[in-house]
Each structure stands twice: as structure tokens, then as C-alpha cells.
Amino acid sequence: MSIFDPYRPQHPLMAQAWVDCLRWAVTEPDIIAAFQAQTGLTWQPPRTPIDHMIDQTTGAGEAVTLQFLAWFNQHVWGIDNAGQPTDRPRESTGA
């Protein structure tokens, strides 16, 4: 199981579109700036092997990734079309 699975739509075609949209979003400076402004997170990917080892040890990269996925689903993809993390109940839309 991937850390992406709880956030990804279950339908295979939607899942692929979600991955493509996510890949696009992480390359858009405006989207990253909005995420950082709204969450206060300013983590940057590791640039050196020692930075990578520190992130692996502390879990910093994975923690920010999970926060970005939740933010992405709400602000970019649209929460009603996304997968829902299993530890959070899905809100009813009344439909």
C-alpha cells in the first residue's frame, strides 16, 4: 500500500487523472506558494544525501507529503472526487 492510496480516487481512470494532476500541481510555483501560505509549511525536498537521510529518519518528507495530499484534494482536485483517508469520515454532501 502506498501513502497515496487513501487520497487517490478508487476508479482506475480517475486515479490516473488524479496522479497526473498531482504531478502537474507539484511543479506549479503558484500552487506550492498557496499551500505554503495556507499551511505555514515551508519544507523543501532534500538536496544532499545527508538531507535525505535526515528526512527519512525524522519522517519530515512523508508528513509534509500527507499534508499536501489532503490540501491538494481540497483545493486543487476537489474533495468530492478524491479518495478519503480512512482515519477521517467522509462528510455527507446531502445528495
N, C-alpha and C positions, 0 to 999 in steps of 0.2 A: 504494500500500500504506500502510495506517495503522499507527501504532505499536501499536495494539491487536490487529492481526491474529494475531501469533504466540501471543497469550494467549487468544484467543477460541475457543470450540468451533467445529468446522467445520460441523456440521449447522445449517442455517438457523434452525430453531426453537429449538435450544439456544443458538445465537448471540444471538438476540433476548432470550431469558430471561437470558442472561449479562449483556447490556448493561443490562437493567432492574435486575438485582440489583446491578450495579456502580454504577448511578446512585443506587440506594437507599443502598448502603453508604457512599458519599462524603458523604451527608447525615446520617449517624448519628454523633453525638459519641462514643459508646462504641467504635465500630469505629475511628474515627480515633485515639482515645486509645490503643487496644490496638496499632494499627500503630506509633504514635509510641513507645510504651513498649518494644515488641519490637525495633524497628529503630534507635531513637535519633534518627530523623529528625523534625525539627520545622518543616520548610518550610511556609510559608503562601502561598496564591495571592497574586499581586501585586495591590496596591490602587490604584496610580497608574500612569500611562503610563510613567514612568521606571523603576519597579519591573519592569514588564512587559518593557521593553527590556533591562534588566539580565539578567532570567531568560532571554530569548531569546538573548542574547549568550553567556551562560555555560552554557546548557543545563540549568540547575538544575531548572526545572519538568519537563522531559522525563525527566531522570534519576530524580527522585522518582516521577514517574508510572510509569515502568517498574518501579521497586522496589515501588510499591504494587500494581501489577497482579500481580506474582509473589506477593506476600504475600496479596493478595485470593484468588487462585486456590487457595492452600494453606490458608488459614484461614477463608475465608467460602464460596467456591463449592465447593471440593473439587477437588483436583488431578486426580483420575481422570476428571473430567468436563470439564476445561478443555483449551484448546489448550496446546501446549507450545512454548516459544521454540525456534527452530531451532538455536540455539547450545548447547542443553543436551539431552543424550539423555534420552528418556523412560525412567523406571525401570520395570522389569518388575514386575507385581503377582503374577506366578506363575500367573495364570489363563489 
